Amino acid sequence: MDSTVASLGIRSLHILAAASPVEHTTARELALLTGVKISLAARPGAGVNVVLASRRWAKKLPTAARD
């Protein structure tokens, strides 16, 4: 495995059960890159959550973050 990918340290990947196509694509690509399985979720979980900024799953986003 590429050392860049290994350095990400992603162990879990979550996506909203009612996710949009772009969220599904993003999660799928990240899962393929890291070898981690995607879990469907109703709310943010421990690990990496793949959602649009407008869903407000993150406690704090950079000022420039937007969909």
PDB file of N, H, CA, C and O in Angstrom:
ATOM      1  N   MET A   1       0.838  -1.182   0.000  1.00  0.00           N
ATOM      2  CA  MET A   1       0.000   0.000   0.000  1.00  0.00           C
ATOM      3  C   MET A   1       0.878   1.238   0.000  1.00  0.00           C
ATOM      4  O   MET A   1       1.931   1.254   0.637  1.00  0.00           O
ATOM      5  N   ASP A   2       0.459   2.266  -0.701  1.00  0.00           N
ATOM      6  H   ASP A   2      -0.397   2.253  -1.218  1.00  0.00           H
ATOM      7  CA  ASP A   2       1.171   3.539  -0.766  1.00  0.00           C
ATOM      8  C   ASP A   2       1.286   4.127   0.635  1.00  0.00           C
ATOM      9  O   ASP A   2       0.321   4.098   1.399  1.00  0.00           O
ATOM     10  N   SER A   3       2.460   4.663   0.981  1.00  0.00           N
ATOM     11  H   SER A   3       3.244   4.687   0.361  1.00  0.00           H
ATOM     12  CA  SER A   3       2.664   5.211   2.326  1.00  0.00           C
ATOM     13  C   SER A   3       1.764   6.403   2.608  1.00  0.00           C
ATOM     14  O   SER A   3       1.421   6.645   3.765  1.00  0.00           O
ATOM     15  N   THR A   4       1.368   7.162   1.575  1.00  0.00           N
ATOM     16  H   THR A   4       1.647   6.965   0.635  1.00  0.00           H
ATOM     17  CA  THR A   4       0.458   8.285   1.767  1.00  0.00           C
ATOM     18  C   THR A   4      -0.898   7.787   2.237  1.00  0.00           C
ATOM     19  O   THR A   4      -1.480   8.349   3.166  1.00  0.00           O
ATOM     20  N   VAL A   5      -1.403   6.743   1.607  1.00  0.00           N
ATOM     21  H   VAL A   5      -0.930   6.287   0.853  1.00  0.00           H
ATOM     22  CA  VAL A   5      -2.689   6.166   1.995  1.00  0.00           C
ATOM     23  C   VAL A   5      -2.590   5.569   3.395  1.00  0.00           C
ATOM     24  O   VAL A   5      -3.479   5.773   4.223  1.00  0.00           O
ATOM     25  N   ALA A   6      -1.532   4.848   3.658  1.00  0.00           N
ATOM     26  H   ALA A   6      -0.810   4.683   2.986  1.00  0.00           H
ATOM     27  CA  ALA A   6      -1.364   4.237   4.969  1.00  0.00           C
ATOM     28  C   ALA A   6      -1.292   5.289   6.067  1.00  0.00           C
ATOM     29  O   ALA A   6      -1.731   5.040   7.191  1.00  0.00           O
ATOM     30  N   SER A   7      -0.747   6.457   5.758  1.00  0.00           N
ATOM     31  H   SER A   7      -0.391   6.659   4.846  1.00  0.00           H
ATOM     32  CA  SER A   7      -0.612   7.496   6.775  1.00  0.00           C
ATOM     33  C   SER A   7      -1.940   8.157   7.118  1.00  0.00           C
ATOM     34  O   SER A   7      -2.028   8.872   8.117  1.00  0.00           O
ATOM     35  N   LEU A   8      -2.974   7.935   6.310  1.00  0.00           N
ATOM     36  H   LEU A   8      -2.903   7.355   5.499  1.00  0.00           H
ATOM     37  CA  LEU A   8      -4.288   8.506   6.626  1.00  0.00           C
ATOM     38  C   LEU A   8      -4.853   7.908   7.912  1.00  0.00           C
ATOM     39  O   LEU A   8      -5.536   8.600   8.667  1.00  0.00           O
ATOM     40  N   GLY A   9      -4.580   6.656   8.163  1.00  0.00           N
ATOM     41  H   GLY A   9      -4.025   6.094   7.551  1.00  0.00           H
ATOM     42  CA  GLY A   9      -5.023   6.010   9.395  1.00  0.00           C
ATOM     43  C   GLY A   9      -6.531   5.885   9.528  1.00  0.00           C
ATOM     44  O   GLY A   9      -7.045   5.860  10.646  1.00  0.00           O
ATOM     45  N   ILE A  10      -7.254   5.804   8.416  1.00  0.00           N
ATOM     46  H   ILE A  10      -6.836   5.824   7.508  1.00  0.00           H
ATOM     47  CA  ILE A  10      -8.719   5.693   8.468  1.00  0.00           C
ATOM     48  C   ILE A  10      -9.093   4.260   8.827  1.00  0.00           C
ATOM     49  O   ILE A  10      -8.668   3.310   8.170  1.00  0.00           O
ATOM     50  N   ARG A  11      -9.888   4.121   9.871  1.00  0.00           N
ATOM     51  H   ARG A  11     -10.233   4.893  10.405  1.00  0.00           H
ATOM     52  CA  ARG A  11     -10.322   2.794  10.318  1.00  0.00           C
ATOM     53  C   ARG A  11     -11.824   2.600  10.149  1.00  0.00           C
ATOM     54  O   ARG A  11     -12.297   1.468  10.049  1.00  0.00           O
ATOM     55  N   SER A  12     -12.578   3.705  10.117  1.00  0.00           N
ATOM     56  H   SER A  12     -12.194   4.624  10.199  1.00  0.00           H
ATOM     57  CA  SER A  12     -14.021   3.600   9.915  1.00  0.00           C
ATOM     58  C   SER A  12     -14.508   4.760   9.065  1.00  0.00           C
ATOM     59  O   SER A  12     -13.990   5.873   9.154  1.00  0.00           O
ATOM     60  N   LEU A  13     -15.512   4.486   8.239  1.00  0.00           N
ATOM     61  H   LEU A  13     -15.933   3.582   8.167  1.00  0.00           H
ATOM     62  CA  LEU A  13     -16.033   5.440   7.273  1.00  0.00           C
ATOM     63  C   LEU A  13     -17.553   5.382   7.337  1.00  0.00           C
ATOM     64  O   LEU A  13     -18.147   4.316   7.172  1.00  0.00           O
ATOM     65  N   HIS A  14     -18.177   6.524   7.575  1.00  0.00           N
ATOM     66  H   HIS A  14     -17.694   7.390   7.709  1.00  0.00           H
ATOM     67  CA  HIS A  14     -19.631   6.572   7.734  1.00  0.00           C
ATOM     68  C   HIS A  14     -20.255   7.487   6.693  1.00  0.00           C
ATOM     69  O   HIS A  14     -19.666   8.492   6.296  1.00  0.00           O
ATOM     70  N   ILE A  15     -21.453   7.125   6.259  1.00  0.00           N
ATOM     71  H   ILE A  15     -21.932   6.308   6.582  1.00  0.00           H
ATOM     72  CA  ILE A  15     -22.210   7.922   5.309  1.00  0.00           C
ATOM     73  C   ILE A  15     -23.663   7.928   5.756  1.00  0.00           C
ATOM     74  O   ILE A  15     -24.158   6.933   6.285  1.00  0.00           O
ATOM     75  N   LEU A  16     -24.339   9.040   5.547  1.00  0.00           N
ATOM     76  H   LEU A  16     -23.937   9.849   5.118  1.00  0.00           H
ATOM     77  CA  LEU A  16     -25.744   9.183   5.904  1.00  0.00           C
ATOM     78  C   LEU A  16     -26.568   8.153   5.141  1.00  0.00           C
ATOM     79  O   LEU A  16     -26.351   7.943   3.948  1.00  0.00           O
ATOM     80  N   ALA A  17     -27.509   7.511   5.823  1.00  0.00           N
ATOM     81  H   ALA A  17     -27.686   7.681   6.792  1.00  0.00           H
ATOM     82  CA  ALA A  17     -28.338   6.496   5.173  1.00  0.00           C
ATOM     83  C   ALA A  17     -29.076   7.067   3.958  1.00  0.00           C
ATOM     84  O   ALA A  17     -29.279   6.354   2.975  1.00  0.00           O
ATOM     85  N   ALA A  18     -29.478   8.333   4.009  1.00  0.00           N
ATOM     86  H   ALA A  18     -29.313   8.912   4.807  1.00  0.00           H
ATOM     87  CA  ALA A  18     -30.185   8.986   2.904  1.00  0.00           C
ATOM     88  C   ALA A  18     -29.243   9.921   2.143  1.00  0.00           C
ATOM     89  O   ALA A  18     -29.629  11.034   1.785  1.00  0.00           O
ATOM     90  N   ALA A  19     -28.033   9.482   1.900  1.00  0.00           N
ATOM     91  H   ALA A  19     -27.720   8.578   2.191  1.00  0.00           H
ATOM     92  CA  ALA A  19     -27.006  10.315   1.255  1.00  0.00           C
ATOM     93  C   ALA A  19     -27.323  10.592  -0.212  1.00  0.00           C
ATOM     94  O   ALA A  19     -28.010   9.823  -0.884  1.00  0.00           O
ATOM     95  N   SER A  20     -26.797  11.713  -0.678  1.00  0.00           N
ATOM     96  H   SER A  20     -26.238  12.337  -0.132  1.00  0.00           H
ATOM     97  CA  SER A  20     -26.957  12.095  -2.082  1.00  0.00           C
ATOM     98  C   SER A  20     -25.955  11.297  -2.934  1.00  0.00           C
ATOM     99  O   SER A  20     -25.019  10.710  -2.393  1.00  0.00           O
ATOM    100  N   PRO A  21     -26.147  11.274  -4.260  1.00  0.00           N
ATOM    101  CA  PRO A  21     -25.211  10.550  -5.129  1.00  0.00           C
ATOM    102  C   PRO A  21     -23.755  11.001  -4.968  1.00  0.00           C
ATOM    103  O   PRO A  21     -22.848  10.169  -4.999  1.00  0.00           O
ATOM    104  N   VAL A  22     -23.525  12.293  -4.799  1.00  0.00           N
ATOM    105  H   VAL A  22     -24.261  12.969  -4.773  1.00  0.00           H
ATOM    106  CA  VAL A  22     -22.144  12.767  -4.651  1.00  0.00           C
ATOM    107  C   VAL A  22     -21.533  12.266  -3.353  1.00  0.00           C
ATOM    108  O   VAL A  22     -20.335  11.986  -3.313  1.00  0.00           O
ATOM    109  N   GLU A  23     -22.311  12.146  -2.304  1.00  0.00           N
ATOM    110  H   GLU A  23     -23.285  12.374  -2.337  1.00  0.00           H
ATOM    111  CA  GLU A  23     -21.803  11.606  -1.036  1.00  0.00           C
ATOM    112  C   GLU A  23     -21.470  10.121  -1.186  1.00  0.00           C
ATOM    113  O   GLU A  23     -20.455   9.656  -0.669  1.00  0.00           O
ATOM    114  N   HIS A  24     -22.324   9.378  -1.895  1.00  0.00           N
ATOM    115  H   HIS A  24     -23.149   9.756  -2.315  1.00  0.00           H
ATOM    116  CA  HIS A  24     -22.056   7.954  -2.145  1.00  0.00           C
ATOM    117  C   HIS A  24     -20.770   7.774  -2.942  1.00  0.00           C
ATOM    118  O   HIS A  24     -19.944   6.922  -2.615  1.00  0.00           O
ATOM    119  N   THR A  25     -20.605   8.574  -3.983  1.00  0.00           N
ATOM    120  H   THR A  25     -21.276   9.266  -4.249  1.00  0.00           H
ATOM    121  CA  THR A  25     -19.407   8.475  -4.820  1.00  0.00           C
ATOM    122  C   THR A  25     -18.153   8.794  -4.020  1.00  0.00           C
ATOM    123  O   THR A  25     -17.153   8.081  -4.112  1.00  0.00           O
ATOM    124  N   THR A  26     -18.205   9.857  -3.243  1.00  0.00           N
ATOM    125  H   THR A  26     -19.017  10.436  -3.168  1.00  0.00           H
ATOM    126  CA  THR A  26     -17.054  10.248  -2.429  1.00  0.00           C
ATOM    127  C   THR A  26     -16.687   9.153  -1.437  1.00  0.00           C
ATOM    128  O   THR A  26     -15.516   8.795  -1.304  1.00  0.00           O
ATOM    129  N   ALA A  27     -17.687   8.623  -0.742  1.00  0.00           N
ATOM    130  H   ALA A  27     -18.637   8.914  -0.850  1.00  0.00           H
ATOM    131  CA  ALA A  27     -17.436   7.557   0.233  1.00  0.00           C
ATOM    132  C   ALA A  27     -16.877   6.312  -0.447  1.00  0.00           C
ATOM    133  O   ALA A  27     -15.956   5.679   0.070  1.00  0.00           O
ATOM    134  N   ARG A  28     -17.436   5.962  -1.608  1.00  0.00           N
ATOM    135  H   ARG A  28     -18.184   6.476  -2.027  1.00  0.00           H
ATOM    136  CA  ARG A  28     -16.965   4.769  -2.325  1.00  0.00           C
ATOM    137  C   ARG A  28     -15.502   4.936  -2.746  1.00  0.00           C
ATOM    138  O   ARG A  28     -14.705   4.011  -2.589  1.00  0.00           O
ATOM    139  N   GLU A  29     -15.149   6.095  -3.274  1.00  0.00           N
ATOM    140  H   GLU A  29     -15.797   6.847  -3.402  1.00  0.00           H
ATOM    141  CA  GLU A  29     -13.765   6.331  -3.697  1.00  0.00           C
ATOM    142  C   GLU A  29     -12.806   6.291  -2.508  1.00  0.00           C
ATOM    143  O   GLU A  29     -11.719   5.721  -2.603  1.00  0.00           O
ATOM    144  N   LEU A  30     -13.207   6.893  -1.397  1.00  0.00           N
ATOM    145  H   LEU A  30     -14.090   7.356  -1.320  1.00  0.00           H
ATOM    146  CA  LEU A  30     -12.360   6.869  -0.200  1.00  0.00           C
ATOM    147  C   LEU A  30     -12.226   5.446   0.338  1.00  0.00           C
ATOM    148  O   LEU A  30     -11.149   5.052   0.786  1.00  0.00           O
ATOM    149  N   ALA A  31     -13.305   4.680   0.296  1.00  0.00           N
ATOM    150  H   ALA A  31     -14.180   5.000  -0.068  1.00  0.00           H
ATOM    151  CA  ALA A  31     -13.262   3.288   0.745  1.00  0.00           C
ATOM    152  C   ALA A  31     -12.329   2.460  -0.137  1.00  0.00           C
ATOM    153  O   ALA A  31     -11.556   1.648   0.371  1.00  0.00           O
ATOM    154  N   LEU A  32     -12.396   2.659  -1.440  1.00  0.00           N
ATOM    155  H   LEU A  32     -13.024   3.319  -1.852  1.00  0.00           H
ATOM    156  CA  LEU A  32     -11.495   1.935  -2.355  1.00  0.00           C
ATOM    157  C   LEU A  32     -10.046   2.312  -2.110  1.00  0.00           C
ATOM    158  O   LEU A  32      -9.160   1.459  -2.165  1.00  0.00           O
ATOM    159  N   LEU A  33      -9.804   3.574  -1.844  1.00  0.00           N
ATOM    160  H   LEU A  33     -10.523   4.267  -1.799  1.00  0.00           H
ATOM    161  CA  LEU A  33      -8.447   4.064  -1.610  1.00  0.00           C
ATOM    162  C   LEU A  33      -7.848   3.512  -0.317  1.00  0.00           C
ATOM    163  O   LEU A  33      -6.660   3.195  -0.261  1.00  0.00           O
ATOM    164  N   THR A  34      -8.678   3.399   0.721  1.00  0.00           N
ATOM    165  H   THR A  34      -9.643   3.657   0.676  1.00  0.00           H
ATOM    166  CA  THR A  34      -8.177   3.008   2.039  1.00  0.00           C
ATOM    167  C   THR A  34      -8.428   1.551   2.416  1.00  0.00           C
ATOM    168  O   THR A  34      -7.820   1.040   3.356  1.00  0.00           O
ATOM    169  N   GLY A  35      -9.320   0.880   1.688  1.00  0.00           N
ATOM    170  H   GLY A  35      -9.815   1.295   0.924  1.00  0.00           H
ATOM    171  CA  GLY A  35      -9.642  -0.505   2.018  1.00  0.00           C
ATOM    172  C   GLY A  35     -10.594  -0.644   3.195  1.00  0.00           C
ATOM    173  O   GLY A  35     -10.713  -1.724   3.774  1.00  0.00           O
ATOM    174  N   VAL A  36     -11.276   0.443   3.555  1.00  0.00           N
ATOM    175  H   VAL A  36     -11.180   1.320   3.084  1.00  0.00           H
ATOM    176  CA  VAL A  36     -12.212   0.440   4.687  1.00  0.00           C
ATOM    177  C   VAL A  36     -13.627   0.253   4.157  1.00  0.00           C
ATOM    178  O   VAL A  36     -13.948   0.744   3.075  1.00  0.00           O
ATOM    179  N   LYS A  37     -14.487  -0.456   4.910  1.00  0.00           N
ATOM    180  H   LYS A  37     -14.226  -0.854   5.789  1.00  0.00           H
ATOM    181  CA  LYS A  37     -15.885  -0.628   4.525  1.00  0.00           C
ATOM    182  C   LYS A  37     -16.701   0.589   4.949  1.00  0.00           C
ATOM    183  O   LYS A  37     -16.392   1.236   5.949  1.00  0.00           O
ATOM    184  N   ILE A  38     -17.742   0.892   4.182  1.00  0.00           N
ATOM    185  H   ILE A  38     -17.993   0.366   3.369  1.00  0.00           H
ATOM    186  CA  ILE A  38     -18.640   2.011   4.470  1.00  0.00           C
ATOM    187  C   ILE A  38     -19.771   1.538   5.372  1.00  0.00           C
ATOM    188  O   ILE A  38     -20.366   0.487   5.136  1.00  0.00           O
ATOM    189  N   SER A  39     -20.062   2.324   6.410  1.00  0.00           N
ATOM    190  H   SER A  39     -19.578   3.178   6.601  1.00  0.00           H
ATOM    191  CA  SER A  39     -21.187   2.045   7.297  1.00  0.00           C
ATOM    192  C   SER A  39     -22.239   3.133   7.113  1.00  0.00           C
ATOM    193  O   SER A  39     -21.913   4.319   7.061  1.00  0.00           O
ATOM    194  N   LEU A  40     -23.501   2.724   7.016  1.00  0.00           N
ATOM    195  H   LEU A  40     -23.766   1.761   7.058  1.00  0.00           H
ATOM    196  CA  LEU A  40     -24.592   3.695   6.953  1.00  0.00           C
ATOM    197  C   LEU A  40     -24.881   4.190   8.354  1.00  0.00           C
ATOM    198  O   LEU A  40     -24.817   3.421   9.313  1.00  0.00           O
ATOM    199  N   ALA A  41     -25.201   5.479   8.480  1.00  0.00           N
ATOM    200  H   ALA A  41     -25.253   6.103   7.701  1.00  0.00           H
ATOM    201  CA  ALA A  41     -25.425   6.058   9.801  1.00  0.00           C
ATOM    202  C   ALA A  41     -26.549   7.096   9.763  1.00  0.00           C
ATOM    203  O   ALA A  41     -26.798   7.720   8.732  1.00  0.00           O
ATOM    204  N   ALA A  42     -27.210   7.267  10.886  1.00  0.00           N
ATOM    205  H   ALA A  42     -27.008   6.760  11.724  1.00  0.00           H
ATOM    206  CA  ALA A  42     -28.249   8.288  11.024  1.00  0.00           C
ATOM    207  C   ALA A  42     -27.675   9.563  11.624  1.00  0.00           C
ATOM    208  O   ALA A  42     -28.274  10.634  11.526  1.00  0.00           O
ATOM    209  N   ARG A  43     -26.499   9.434  12.252  1.00  0.00           N
ATOM    210  H   ARG A  43     -26.012   8.564  12.331  1.00  0.00           H
ATOM    211  CA  ARG A  43     -25.832  10.588  12.881  1.00  0.00           C
ATOM    212  C   ARG A  43     -24.332  10.350  12.817  1.00  0.00           C
ATOM    213  O   ARG A  43     -23.892   9.230  12.555  1.00  0.00           O
ATOM    214  N   PRO A  44     -23.542  11.391  13.054  1.00  0.00           N
ATOM    215  CA  PRO A  44     -22.088  11.234  12.977  1.00  0.00           C
ATOM    216  C   PRO A  44     -21.573  10.128  13.894  1.00  0.00           C
ATOM    217  O   PRO A  44     -22.071   9.937  15.003  1.00  0.00           O
ATOM    218  N   GLY A  45     -20.570   9.409  13.411  1.00  0.00           N
ATOM    219  H   GLY A  45     -20.165   9.564  12.510  1.00  0.00           H
ATOM    220  CA  GLY A  45     -19.956   8.357  14.201  1.00  0.00           C
ATOM    221  C   GLY A  45     -18.474   8.622  14.383  1.00  0.00           C
ATOM    222  O   GLY A  45     -17.930   9.580  13.833  1.00  0.00           O
ATOM    223  N   ALA A  46     -17.831   7.770  15.153  1.00  0.00           N
ATOM    224  H   ALA A  46     -18.273   6.992  15.599  1.00  0.00           H
ATOM    225  CA  ALA A  46     -16.379   7.868  15.335  1.00  0.00           C
ATOM    226  C   ALA A  46     -15.724   7.460  14.026  1.00  0.00           C
ATOM    227  O   ALA A  46     -16.146   6.488  13.400  1.00  0.00           O
ATOM    228  N   GLY A  47     -14.718   8.176  13.612  1.00  0.00           N
ATOM    229  H   GLY A  47     -14.374   8.966  14.120  1.00  0.00           H
ATOM    230  CA  GLY A  47     -14.055   7.889  12.354  1.00  0.00           C
ATOM    231  C   GLY A  47     -14.319   8.991  11.359  1.00  0.00           C
ATOM    232  O   GLY A  47     -14.537  10.138  11.748  1.00  0.00           O
ATOM    233  N   VAL A  48     -14.304   8.660  10.069  1.00  0.00           N
ATOM    234  H   VAL A  48     -14.127   7.728   9.753  1.00  0.00           H
ATOM    235  CA  VAL A  48     -14.509   9.647   9.010  1.00  0.00           C
ATOM    236  C   VAL A  48     -15.970   9.608   8.578  1.00  0.00           C
ATOM    237  O   VAL A  48     -16.498   8.551   8.234  1.00  0.00           O
ATOM    238  N   ASN A  49     -16.616  10.772   8.599  1.00  0.00           N
ATOM    239  H   ASN A  49     -16.187  11.631   8.878  1.00  0.00           H
ATOM    240  CA  ASN A  49     -18.002  10.912   8.159  1.00  0.00           C
ATOM    241  C   ASN A  49     -17.998  11.651   6.826  1.00  0.00           C
ATOM    242  O   ASN A  49     -17.478  12.762   6.732  1.00  0.00           O
ATOM    243  N   VAL A  50     -18.577  11.036   5.797  1.00  0.00           N
ATOM    244  H   VAL A  50     -19.000  10.133   5.874  1.00  0.00           H
ATOM    245  CA  VAL A  50     -18.616  11.642   4.463  1.00  0.00           C
ATOM    246  C   VAL A  50     -20.007  12.210   4.230  1.00  0.00           C
ATOM    247  O   VAL A  50     -20.953  11.470   3.959  1.00  0.00           O
ATOM    248  N   VAL A  51     -20.127  13.533   4.339  1.00  0.00           N
ATOM    249  H   VAL A  51     -19.359  14.135   4.559  1.00  0.00           H
ATOM    250  CA  VAL A  51     -21.400  14.224   4.123  1.00  0.00           C
ATOM    251  C   VAL A  51     -21.132  15.623   3.588  1.00  0.00           C
ATOM    252  O   VAL A  51     -20.024  16.143   3.716  1.00  0.00           O
ATOM    253  N   LEU A  52     -22.148  16.227   2.991  1.00  0.00           N
ATOM    254  H   LEU A  52     -23.049  15.804   2.888  1.00  0.00           H
ATOM    255  CA  LEU A  52     -22.044  17.612   2.547  1.00  0.00           C
ATOM    256  C   LEU A  52     -21.992  18.527   3.762  1.00  0.00           C
ATOM    257  O   LEU A  52     -22.570  18.214   4.803  1.00  0.00           O
ATOM    258  N   ALA A  53     -21.304  19.650   3.633  1.00  0.00           N
ATOM    259  H   ALA A  53     -20.835  19.904   2.787  1.00  0.00           H
ATOM    260  CA  ALA A  53     -21.173  20.601   4.745  1.00  0.00           C
ATOM    261  C   ALA A  53     -22.532  21.083   5.241  1.00  0.00           C
ATOM    262  O   ALA A  53     -22.700  21.330   6.435  1.00  0.00           O
ATOM    263  N   SER A  54     -23.498  21.219   4.344  1.00  0.00           N
ATOM    264  H   SER A  54     -23.361  21.018   3.374  1.00  0.00           H
ATOM    265  CA  SER A  54     -24.821  21.730   4.725  1.00  0.00           C
ATOM    266  C   SER A  54     -25.574  20.802   5.681  1.00  0.00           C
ATOM    267  O   SER A  54     -26.552  21.226   6.296  1.00  0.00           O
ATOM    268  N   ARG A  55     -25.143  19.558   5.817  1.00  0.00           N
ATOM    269  H   ARG A  55     -24.348  19.213   5.317  1.00  0.00           H
ATOM    270  CA  ARG A  55     -25.808  18.623   6.750  1.00  0.00           C
ATOM    271  C   ARG A  55     -25.421  18.901   8.202  1.00  0.00           C
ATOM    272  O   ARG A  55     -26.057  18.396   9.127  1.00  0.00           O
ATOM    273  N   ARG A  56     -24.383  19.701   8.394  1.00  0.00           N
ATOM    274  H   ARG A  56     -23.867  20.111   7.642  1.00  0.00           H
ATOM    275  CA  ARG A  56     -23.930  20.130   9.716  1.00  0.00           C
ATOM    276  C   ARG A  56     -23.597  18.967  10.666  1.00  0.00           C
ATOM    277  O   ARG A  56     -23.911  19.013  11.855  1.00  0.00           O
ATOM    278  N   TRP A  57     -22.960  17.934  10.122  1.00  0.00           N
ATOM    279  H   TRP A  57     -22.705  17.896   9.156  1.00  0.00           H
ATOM    280  CA  TRP A  57     -22.519  16.827  10.968  1.00  0.00           C
ATOM    281  C   TRP A  57     -21.271  17.187  11.744  1.00  0.00           C
ATOM    282  O   TRP A  57     -21.056  16.666  12.838  1.00  0.00           O
ATOM    283  N   ALA A  58     -20.446  18.061  11.207  1.00  0.00           N
ATOM    284  H   ALA A  58     -20.621  18.485  10.319  1.00  0.00           H
ATOM    285  CA  ALA A  58     -19.198  18.447  11.877  1.00  0.00           C
ATOM    286  C   ALA A  58     -19.481  19.471  12.970  1.00  0.00           C
ATOM    287  O   ALA A  58     -20.336  20.342  12.809  1.00  0.00           O
ATOM    288  N   LYS A  59     -18.769  19.363  14.066  1.00  0.00           N
ATOM    289  H   LYS A  59     -18.074  18.655  14.197  1.00  0.00           H
ATOM    290  CA  LYS A  59     -18.933  20.321  15.151  1.00  0.00           C
ATOM    291  C   LYS A  59     -18.388  21.682  14.759  1.00  0.00           C
ATOM    292  O   LYS A  59     -18.910  22.715  15.180  1.00  0.00           O
ATOM    293  N   LYS A  60     -17.330  21.679  13.947  1.00  0.00           N
ATOM    294  H   LYS A  60     -16.906  20.840  13.605  1.00  0.00           H
ATOM    295  CA  LYS A  60     -16.734  22.932  13.499  1.00  0.00           C
ATOM    296  C   LYS A  60     -16.126  22.726  12.118  1.00  0.00           C
ATOM    297  O   LYS A  60     -15.363  21.786  11.899  1.00  0.00           O
ATOM    298  N   LEU A  61     -16.470  23.608  11.195  1.00  0.00           N
ATOM    299  H   LEU A  61     -17.091  24.371  11.373  1.00  0.00           H
ATOM    300  CA  LEU A  61     -15.926  23.551   9.841  1.00  0.00           C
ATOM    301  C   LEU A  61     -15.093  24.795   9.582  1.00  0.00           C
ATOM    302  O   LEU A  61     -15.314  25.829  10.212  1.00  0.00           O
ATOM    303  N   PRO A  62     -14.150  24.710   8.671  1.00  0.00           N
ATOM    304  CA  PRO A  62     -13.431  25.923   8.278  1.00  0.00           C
ATOM    305  C   PRO A  62     -14.429  26.950   7.717  1.00  0.00           C
ATOM    306  O   PRO A  62     -15.462  26.570   7.165  1.00  0.00           O
ATOM    307  N   THR A  63     -14.133  28.212   7.854  1.00  0.00           N
ATOM    308  H   THR A  63     -13.294  28.521   8.303  1.00  0.00           H
ATOM    309  CA  THR A  63     -15.023  29.281   7.399  1.00  0.00           C
ATOM    310  C   THR A  63     -15.379  29.119   5.926  1.00  0.00           C
ATOM    311  O   THR A  63     -16.515  29.394   5.539  1.00  0.00           O
ATOM    312  N   ALA A  64     -14.449  28.686   5.108  1.00  0.00           N
ATOM    313  H   ALA A  64     -13.526  28.463   5.423  1.00  0.00           H
ATOM    314  CA  ALA A  64     -14.680  28.572   3.668  1.00  0.00           C
ATOM    315  C   ALA A  64     -15.418  27.290   3.262  1.00  0.00           C
ATOM    316  O   ALA A  64     -15.712  27.123   2.078  1.00  0.00           O
ATOM    317  N   ALA A  65     -15.723  26.402   4.171  1.00  0.00           N
ATOM    318  H   ALA A  65     -15.484  26.538   5.132  1.00  0.00           H
ATOM    319  CA  ALA A  65     -16.373  25.144   3.828  1.00  0.00           C
ATOM    320  C   ALA A  65     -17.827  25.383   3.433  1.00  0.00           C
ATOM    321  O   ALA A  65     -18.597  26.002   4.168  1.00  0.00           O
ATOM    322  N   ARG A  66     -18.176  24.880   2.264  1.00  0.00           N
ATOM    323  H   ARG A  66     -17.551  24.377   1.667  1.00  0.00           H
ATOM    324  CA  ARG A  66     -19.560  24.951   1.798  1.00  0.00           C
ATOM    325  C   ARG A  66     -19.743  23.893   0.725  1.00  0.00           C
ATOM    326  O   ARG A  66     -18.770  23.353   0.199  1.00  0.00           O
ATOM    327  N   ASP A  67     -20.994  23.602   0.405  1.00  0.00           N
ATOM    328  H   ASP A  67     -21.784  24.042   0.832  1.00  0.00           H
ATOM    329  CA  ASP A  67     -21.299  22.575  -0.611  1.00  0.00           C
ATOM    330  C   ASP A  67     -20.896  23.046  -1.986  1.00  0.00           C
ATOM    331  O   ASP A  67     -21.075  22.320  -2.964  1.00  0.00           O
TER     332      ASP A  67
END
